Amino acid sequence: MGSLGGTEAMSAGEVVNDLVRDLLSSKHASTKGKGAGGHRQENGNPHHVGEGTTTILFELLTRVKEVRDSAERMEKHYLGRRDKILSELRRLAERRAEKDSVQGKTEEQTGKMVKVYETIEARVERVSNLSSHAGERLVRLEKRRDFARESKILLNHLSSFSKTEGCGGGAANQGEATLDKLDDYEAASTAIKLRTLGEKLLVGTSDLGMSNLASPKPVVRNELATIVERIQVYCDKLESRLIVTFDKNLRHKNFPGMRECSRSLLLFQGGGRLVSHYLASLPIFLETNPKVLGDEVAAILEGGANGNKTVKQLTDVLGRWYKHSLESVKKERVVINEVFPNAEELTNKLVQRLFEQNLQAYLTAVLAPSQESAAASGTSDDIQSFLRIVAAAYEKTRQLATGLQSIGCTGIDVDAKSSELFGEHLDEYPEIEFRLLEAIYSFKKKENLGKELSYDIIGQYFDLSKEAIARCMLLCLDQDKSDSMQRMFSSNSSRYASSFSLVDQVYQYMIAGLQTAMDATDKACSSLSASALANEPDLEALNKKLIGTSLENLFTAIHTLTTCIQRFEACVREEILDDKLPESLRENCGESLYSFVGLLENSVAQALSFGISNCLQILAKVLKSRQKRTEFCPQDDILGMGAMGKVTPACTVAVGCIRAVHALCVSKLGEANIIPFMAEFGESIFQTLKQHFGSFTYNPQGALRLKRDLAEYTDVFKAVAAAGVSKSFEQLSEQANLLVVMPESIPDLVEEDLKISKSVVLFWIKLRADYKTAKLQDGQSFDAFFS
């Protein structure tokens, strides 16, 4: 074992080190001769390098053989010892087994046997370790022997590049002539190894496993440099020859020949020159500036078609060129898979070049004219047409990217590449989108000024914004996408003053329409005179004036507004706030929409209250002009018993008004809003009528007439499902009994039956015609009793 690790086990690196030193020293010694002055001069003849090398290599092989023989002897020695030990162990085990079978086993014998076996196992393990160690040393020796053999071959080839005499076949030196006899792949592999070896020897590197290798002397360095240069020249010639052969095979569709050439060419710097040459020769890249496409685009733009038709035509043209590019890449992918070992890498470079060269040129040809036109004119139509063309082109580019991904170019983010193509055309996006929306909304606002509310106009706003939001989600950068889309949808401000947000614009339009209806109603109500209302003989015409002026136009506007809100909210949730949006953005926009609807509902409630107020003001004029004082305080000879069972004319007008308002609610407000509105309207008309009743004086006959009117109001509100208001009128009728009973009965009626407050009692008592003169049972006046 000691000798195996000593001088006999000299490393292959040390052997080659000695070889190179001997080679250099032999070269130096063989190049010296006698000069004219008795001095030795150097001779640059490289032939002596080969002669010295032969002797050294012979010694190298001899010493390597000795090392190998020594290793083989040691291996046989250890293997023999292992076999003997194992044989002895088996023999001892058999003897122990025979002895145990005769004498039987005891605990002491079992313990001893266990120890024996443990000892045997330990010895076997040590022997196995020794054998394994010897095997590893043998493997290393084999590798060093192979390295030495390869070094000998490479050094012979290296030295042959310095010999130029006797070369045939167009070779510049014997090294080229030797390598040319090999097949292309082996010649390329050997040439590259020679170039690497020469470069390392030239700089004195230790990468070859040689320790303390000094830099060669100047003369040797110059000769090594010449050899390395000649090897490089040969590599270039071989690479060029292989590319010529590759082209020849390509023309004849000889895929096996192309595959063999590419296998060899990939050894030269990863085949970079072959890849560049192959890609440059593809038909798809020969036309880098598609003039034909530019002519097609110009013809479409000069055709004068409308915006949508122009967009479709340009998109179809671009799609046709994209389709041609995709089909070309698919065809080339088949060839690449058949020919090139690094097919995936080459496909990635093919697609990369397609994006950088072809697709960019196609997009510029399609988008540049529209962009220039939009920038020059600045009109909303041109800007909108340009953005539509950009969005359509982007969709086509994404479809192309999907097709390219299906081919298998996994090394390229084709989606990111697609976005990069549009960078120069959309450097101001989305600000250009905001300016466009602002301009279009401003134009629409002027165009619709003074018009009645209509969902058609809201639909125009919605379609414009929906299209812009879709473009924003398509074209905007990821980091700006959510914020820009939110701004296009809503300003998130209670003022809703944004000039380009959808919700703000719709809110402004709806509020303006509602305000226009309210202003028109207010103006119409103000124009009605009391005399015109008093002199109208036809009750139906009177109700039409009363309701039509104060409520009908307003209700029509509110009905339209409510329908618009419902349709708008449904369209937004279905077509904009869909699952394609990020969840956080969808929630923010949903909250904005909820606030928007809530504010509009409050505005509608205010408008309804405004309408009720106007209606009651007109009704108050009608009641004042139609109600006669003698109806509630008649003389005995004036009021007949027939009139006692009839409602007053003013009551007839008021009841007709209530029924007309209810019918209008049914037709305009919707079933869910009828009861709440009639309740509010009833409470308001209750207060108006109570105030109206308080302006008259009543005797018992007139009080009964009043109670008849109150019963009519009770019934009509019960009929229109305003039960609370009906109950109020019923209670008011009970209180009106204070106008009917004799003065002596009033204290008992107040304390036992009515149970109402003193202020209410005083309200009714003061309306009695006998308030100043009537006396109670004890002779007290009303003022004295209630003071």
Protein Blocks (a to p, Z undefined) as FASTA:
>chain_A
ZZmmmmmlgcfklmmmmmmmmmmmmmmmmmgccdfkopacddfbfklmmmmmmmmmmmmm
mmmmmmmmmmmmmmmmmmmmmmmmmmmmmmmmmmmmmmmmmnopafklmmmmmmmmmmmm
mmmmmmmmmmmmmmmmmmmmmmmmmmmmmmmmmmmmmmmmmpcghiahhiabfklmmmmm
pcfklmmmmmmmmmmmmmmmmnopaklopahiacddfklmmmmmmmmmmmmmmmmmmmmm
mmmmmmmmmmnopaklmmmmmmmmmmngnilmmmmmmmmmpmklmpmbcfklmmmmmmmm
mnopafklmmmmmmmmmmmmmmmmmmmmmmmmmmmmmmmmklmlmmmmmmmmmmmmmmmm
mmmmmmmmmmmmmmmnopaklmmmmmmmmmmmmmmmmmmmmmmmmnopakbcfklmmmmm
mmmmmmmbcklmmmmmmmmmmmmmmmmgoiacdfklmmmmmmmmmmmmmmmmmmpcfklm
mmmmmmmmpgoiaklpafkbfklmmmmmmmmmmmmmmmmmmmmmmmpcfklmmmpmblkl
mmmmmmmmmmmmmmmmmmmmmmmmmmmmmmmmmmmmpmkbcfklmmmmmmmmmmmmmmmm
mmmmmmmmmmmmmmmmmmmmmmmmmpcfklmmccfklmcfklmmpccfklmmmmmmmmmm
mmmmmmmnopklmmmmmmmmmmmmmmmmmmmmmmpccdfklmmmmmmmmmmmmmmmmmno
paklmmmmmmmmmmmmmmmmcfklmmmmmmmmnopafklmmmmmmmpmklmmpccfkopa
fklmmZZ
